[in-house]
């Protein structure tokens, strides 16, 4: 990462490509999942196709997630996602207060983003929960439903396909809620499109008063 006059690099090429592949995969999974959940709206043929697409996308998304994990661990960028115990509660409260009211009053963001510190404590906790709880939950329930005929005893011991489908659907709604919140929070930068632009080009423009 580097900083030059007027701008600083926040995301590498790999991070940007990985992010958009994950975003596309999650969006397609939600759309194909909706087609599976409400088959009567689209017809049997579309339902069968949606199931196939959903299964393939699920495996691709998991593979891309592991590639991302490998990248973040081997480059040391994983530290971006690990909450720091020091002042964690204080910083979390400050960021929560900013999101609830401070940003609507034009107050400055509690954390100035840099190449080595891009995420605030609330973001770190959210991403840790998604990567360590929600993603594994979707992976396990999805695999069990996909291979139910191969491991019927395991599926039955959990409560059957109905329970698995309910848990998997709940996870999907949680993912959808995260996506909506994530997209909304991208508009809370120095300008509404600043964070989005940074994830596309890799750089964030530094306001003149900061770069002087």
N, C-alpha and C positions, 0 to 999 in steps of 0.2 A: 504494500500500500504506500501511496505517496501523496504529498500535498504540494501544490504549486500555487502561484499567485492567482487568487480569485476562485480556486476550486480545490477540492480534495477527493481522492479516489476512495470510495467506500466499498465497492464490490468488484471482485475479480470477474473475468469473463466466465469462468466455470461457475461461479456462484450465481451469476445472472442467468445463464443457460439452465442450470439445475433448477433455480426458482421457477422459471416460466414453464419448464417441463412438468414440475410438480403441480403448478397451478392448473395447467391444461389437463393433466391427468385427474386431479381432484374434481374439476368441473365436469369432465366427461363421465367420471364415476357417478357423480350425483345425478346427471341427466339419464344415464343408462339405468341407475338404481331406481329413479322415478318411473321409468318405463316398465321396470319389473314390478314395482310396488303397485302400480295402477294399470295392469295389463288390459283391462276392459276399455280403456280410453284409446288405445292404439292398435289393438288387434293381436291375434296369436302369432302371426309371422314376425311382427315387430318385437313381440315379447321374447321369442326364441333368439332373435338376433341380438337383442339387448342383453340377454343372459350371457351369450358368448363374448360380446364386447366387454361387458362388466368383468368377467373372469380374466380376460386377457389384460385389461387395463389394471386390474388389481395386482397381478403378478409384475407388470411393468413398473407400477408405482412403488411397489416394495423393493424391486431391484434398484430403482433410482434412489430410493431412500437410503439403502445400504451404501451405494456409491457416494452419496452425499456425506454419510457418516464417516466413511473411509477418508474422504477428502478433509473433512473438518478435524478429524483426529490426527491425521498425518501432518497437516500443516499447522496445527496448534490453534486453528480458528475456533475450535470447540470451546475455548475459554470465553468466547463472546456470549455463549449461551448458559454459562454456569453462574448462578447468583453468588454474589459476594456477601458473606455473613456480616461484614462490617457495615453498619448503618443501613442494613437491608430494610428493616421495618420503617425507619424514618424516611428513606428515599421512596419506598413504596407508597407511604401515606402522601408524600408530596406529589407524586405522579398521579395518584388517584384524585387528589384535590384539583390538580391541573386539568385532568380530563373531564371532571364533573363540572367545573366552573371556571377555572383559571384561563383556559384557552379562549373561552367566550368573552372574557374581559380584556383580552389582548396581552395577558401576562406572558413573560418569556418562558420557554420550555425549561423545566428543572434540570434537564441533562442536555448538554451540548454534544451532539454526536461527533465522534472522531472515527478514524479507520480502525482503531483498536477497541473502541467502546461504542458500538452502534445500538445496543439494546438496553432499555431501562429495566429495572427489577421486575415490573409487572409483565413485560414482554418475555423476559427470561423464564419466569415461572410458567407462563402460558405455553411457551414452546417446549419446556421440559415436560409438562403434563401431556401435551399432544404426542411427543415422541416416545414417552415412557409409559403412557397409560392408554390414550385414545387410539393411536396407531396400532399398537400390539393387540388391543381389544378387537379392532376391525379385522386385523390380519387373522387372528385365531378363529373368530366367529365365521369369517368369510371362508376360510379353509375348511372348517368343519361342515359348513353347508355345502360347499363344493364337493367334498369327499364323503358325504353322509352315507352313501351306499357302501363305501369301503370300510368305514368305522361306525357301523350302526350302533354298537353297544356303547361307544363313547358318547354319541349324540343322544341316545336314550337316557344315559345316566345324568346328562346335563338338564334334561327336560324335554328333549325333542326339538324338531326343526322350528316349531312355533316359538319356543323360548329363544333359540338362537337368532331367528329372524327379528324378534322384538328387540333384542340387545343390539344386533347389527344396525337396525333402523334407528335406534336411539343414538348410536354412535354417529350415524350419517347426519342426523339433525344437529348434533353437537359440532360436527365438522362444518356444516352449512352455516351455523351461527358464528363460528370462528371466521369463516370466509367473509361474511357480511361485516363483522366488526373490523377485520383486518383491512378490508377495502376502505371502510370509513376512516380508520385511523391514518391511512396513507395521505389523507387530505389535511392532516394537522401539522404539516411542515411549515417552513417559512412562507411557502405559497401552496395552494391546494394541489398542485401537480409536481412539487419539488421532489417528494419521496418517490413517486412513480417514475419520474425522469431519471432519478439516481439509479433505480433498479434496471433501467433500460440502457443507459449510457455508462453507468459505473461511477460517475462523478456527481458530486453535490457542489453547487455554486455557493461560495462563502460570501455573505453580505459584506459590503465594503468596510463597514465599521469593525468587522471581525478580522478581515484580512489586512487591515492597515497596521 
